[in-house]
Amino acid sequence: MNRYKKLGWNTFIIGLGSMGSKFMIFLLVPFYTFYLSPSEYGQADIIMMTVSILVPIVTLSIADGVFRYTMERASKKQVFSSACAILLIAGLILILLTPLLKNIPMIQHYYWLFLVLLLVQLWNILFQQQVRANGKLILYSVSGLLMSLILLGANILFLKYMDMGVTGFLYANLLAFTFNTLYLFFGAKLYRLFSFRSINRPLLKKMLIYSLPLIPNAILWWVMQVSDRYILTFAIGIAANGLYTVAAKIPSLLSMINTIFFQAWSISAIGEKLKQNDSFFAGVFTLFSSLFFIATEGIMLIVQPFAGTLFSAAYQDVWKYVPFLLIAVLLSSFSSFLEVSYMVEKKTKQLLFTSLKGSIVNVGLAVLLIPIIGILGASIATLLGFLVTWLLRMKQVKFFRQLEHKTTFWISMGLLLAQSIYLSFIATPNIAVQVVFAIGIIVCQGIVGKKLVKFVRVSRKPSEEKKAW
């Protein structure tokens, strides 16, 4: 039970900061829909997504190596200094490539902002991973809260009062990320960990062997998450991408919870060198999946009135694209849960192949479906891509055998898939039908909940008897 408590505490601490920044990003979506047109929002989103995919490529995903090897109790100074050397070289290369990069069509009008944002993000990711591996979770959380407040204030200033459009959006993000990077660097005194003399080539080689397979994995994960936006932009137009981006922000509530949990879960799993056949692994997945089934159902019930209330007239119909994206995030979250077992065993190459197959399915279906059914085709392609990835990982780590409460799990999954089809293809969904789906999910998870309570009581009995003795 102590392991559950530790995981719960880490999740709570990380959640305090992460929920602030991530929830703020979600709350800003209605704000963006009023001050940015669909085409402007689409343009801003393309730039930010391009930055996010370039980070692991440019840095060789070394931040993941920093987290893994710091958790393994290698020399913090050698790990951090070696990683900084990679980032310094990466930054220099980016600056030298400026004449070539500034001609890329989608970013050329905002290139210098794009470049500075990218450089700041490189260091921000590294500092975040180092601080998290060092166990400074409260500092990590506080930085997230402060960053969210700066992001809010900067957006209000640049978009509402200065009417700067896409440029204002980028300035707001740059200001927030710069603050967060500096706060982590000085707050955690990371400058004490850097020294050119501490750069360790053999250690750096080990870190790169671990992190290099994560580059294509990150790219492929990104392909499944946002490649549809590029296909939509080229096939239908940038305004369609703006609509799809807003639709994708609603399931980000679910993704937000997963990101917080993943950070805490990776600390527990790697710190304890957890094996996937450990009963703790299966028990945590049961709790995790049950929470996500309920949360997914809750969002499905409110998505239509929610969109109608919060978004401007140009974005009123985006709720139709949300149900399939919700299931996609659910499957993505399940895949991320299993990803930790690959990290523990340092089997990052195997992780890569599951992402590769899922991304091929996603892109192939997106190219096929988007010209036929438009934005809805992008949602379906994303769902099926993550479904393939998750099933492959379940098979690879042999988790089908360990899956607890199989019947209620698969019934819940089937109900959510059926409900997403109903919502997406029926013009005016009936609330009574929605309630039937919700009752089914609640009954299934109620059965799981009863069994979990019984398990907890049985687990506590031996310690209570010992105490009495």
FENLIN-V316992 format. One record per residue. RES is the residue in one small letter. D_LAST is the distance of its C-alpha to the last C-alpha in Angstrom with 2 decimals. Layout:
# FENLIN-V316992
res: {RES,RES}
d_last: {D_LAST,D_LAST}
This chain:
# FENLIN-V316992
res: {m,n,r,y,k,k,l,g,w,n,t,f,i,i,g,l,g,s,m,g,s,k,f,m,i,f,l,l,v,p,f,y,t,f,y,l,s,p,s,e,y,g,q,a,d,i,i,m,m,t,v,s,i,l,v,p,i,v,t,l,s,i,a,d,g,v,f,r,y,t,m,e,r,a,s,k,k,q,v,f,s,s,a,c,a,i,l,l,i,a,g,l,i,l,i,l,l,t,p,l,l,k,n,i,p,m,i,q,h,y,y,w,l,f,l,v,l,l,l,v,q,l,w,n,i,l,f,q,q,q,v,r,a,n,g,k,l,i,l,y,s,v,s,g,l,l,m,s,l,i,l,l,g,a,n,i,l,f,l,k,y,m,d,m,g,v,t,g,f,l,y,a,n,l,l,a,f,t,f,n,t,l,y,l,f,f,g,a,k,l,y,r,l,f,s,f,r,s,i,n,r,p,l,l,k,k,m,l,i,y,s,l,p,l,i,p,n,a,i,l,w,w,v,m,q,v,s,d,r,y,i,l,t,f,a,i,g,i,a,a,n,g,l,y,t,v,a,a,k,i,p,s,l,l,s,m,i,n,t,i,f,f,q,a,w,s,i,s,a,i,g,e,k,l,k,q,n,d,s,f,f,a,g,v,f,t,l,f,s,s,l,f,f,i,a,t,e,g,i,m,l,i,v,q,p,f,a,g,t,l,f,s,a,a,y,q,d,v,w,k,y,v,p,f,l,l,i,a,v,l,l,s,s,f,s,s,f,l,e,v,s,y,m,v,e,k,k,t,k,q,l,l,f,t,s,l,k,g,s,i,v,n,v,g,l,a,v,l,l,i,p,i,i,g,i,l,g,a,s,i,a,t,l,l,g,f,l,v,t,w,l,l,r,m,k,q,v,k,f,f,r,q,l,e,h,k,t,t,f,w,i,s,m,g,l,l,l,a,q,s,i,y,l,s,f,i,a,t,p,n,i,a,v,q,v,v,f,a,i,g,i,i,v,c,q,g,i,v,g,k,k,l,v,k,f,v,r,v,s,r,k,p,s,e,e,k,k,a,w}
d_last: {20.58,21.53,24.82,25.63,25.00,27.20,29.87,29.81,30.22,33.07,34.72,34.58,36.11,38.79,39.46,40.27,43.23,44.20,44.17,46.50,49.08,48.84,48.79,51.74,53.66,53.02,54.11,57.26,58.43,60.11,61.63,63.06,64.52,66.54,67.83,68.19,70.21,68.78,70.94,69.85,66.18,66.74,68.42,65.68,62.99,64.89,65.06,61.35,60.42,62.81,61.16,57.69,58.83,60.76,57.80,56.05,59.49,60.85,57.70,57.00,53.59,52.57,50.11,47.81,48.08,47.22,43.98,42.99,43.85,42.46,39.11,39.49,39.70,43.38,45.44,45.61,49.03,50.47,49.08,50.35,53.68,54.44,53.82,56.01,58.81,58.77,58.99,61.84,63.83,63.08,64.33,67.50,68.24,67.82,70.31,72.77,72.58,73.42,77.04,75.74,72.68,74.44,76.63,73.80,74.96,71.71,70.96,74.36,74.97,71.69,71.46,70.89,68.14,66.65,66.81,65.19,62.43,61.78,61.73,59.31,56.99,56.95,55.47,53.24,51.43,51.01,49.66,47.22,45.77,45.57,43.87,41.33,40.63,40.29,37.42,39.49,38.60,39.20,42.69,43.25,42.43,44.51,47.47,47.31,47.37,50.30,52.13,51.92,53.47,56.28,56.90,57.24,59.60,61.68,62.15,63.28,65.70,67.17,67.31,67.81,69.89,71.55,71.85,71.46,70.31,68.89,69.57,67.56,64.63,64.67,65.06,62.03,59.84,61.28,60.57,56.95,56.20,58.02,55.97,52.69,53.78,54.78,51.69,49.38,51.60,51.71,48.33,46.46,49.07,49.84,53.12,51.18,50.26,53.88,56.21,59.02,58.09,54.58,55.97,54.69,56.74,54.49,51.48,53.70,54.77,51.17,50.50,53.68,52.86,49.67,51.34,54.79,53.69,52.07,55.58,56.92,53.56,53.81,57.44,56.68,53.81,56.32,58.89,56.65,55.87,59.29,62.04,62.90,64.01,66.61,67.81,68.06,70.00,72.52,72.81,72.84,72.96,70.89,70.56,68.67,66.26,65.81,64.85,62.49,60.87,60.15,58.76,56.44,55.13,53.46,51.10,50.45,47.83,45.81,46.79,45.69,42.10,42.17,43.54,40.77,38.04,39.81,39.83,36.07,35.39,37.64,35.79,32.41,33.96,36.17,33.72,31.13,33.95,32.66,34.03,35.22,33.26,29.95,28.04,27.81,31.64,31.98,29.31,31.08,34.40,33.24,32.35,35.51,37.85,36.57,37.22,40.63,41.69,41.10,42.80,45.76,46.25,46.15,48.88,50.99,51.01,52.37,54.49,57.84,57.82,56.14,59.00,61.64,60.38,59.70,62.33,66.07,68.58,69.17,65.54,65.02,64.76,62.27,59.40,60.86,59.91,56.32,54.50,55.16,54.28,50.95,50.10,51.38,48.97,46.09,47.01,47.59,44.08,42.61,44.80,43.65,40.00,40.85,43.02,40.03,39.30,42.89,42.40,39.29,41.23,44.45,46.28,48.47,51.48,49.83,48.94,52.64,53.86,51.78,53.16,56.67,56.76,55.40,57.96,60.81,59.94,59.69,63.00,64.85,63.90,64.59,68.08,68.65,67.21,68.09,71.87,71.32,68.75,68.50,65.35,63.38,64.11,62.40,59.22,59.19,59.87,56.94,54.56,55.68,55.55,51.87,51.13,52.63,50.74,47.36,47.96,49.12,46.04,43.78,45.67,45.78,42.04,41.38,39.36,40.76,38.31,35.26,36.31,33.71,34.90,38.42,40.14,39.28,40.02,43.52,44.34,43.55,45.73,48.51,48.47,48.82,51.65,53.44,53.11,54.48,57.49,58.08,58.02,60.21,62.95,63.22,65.47,63.80,60.23,59.12,56.06,55.12,54.93,52.82,50.35,50.07,49.08,46.54,44.94,44.65,42.81,40.46,39.62,38.93,36.70,34.97,33.97,32.65,30.77,28.98,27.88,26.66,24.57,23.01,22.35,20.65,18.28,17.42,17.03,14.52,12.22,10.54,9.84,8.64,6.16,5.05,5.41,3.80,0.00}
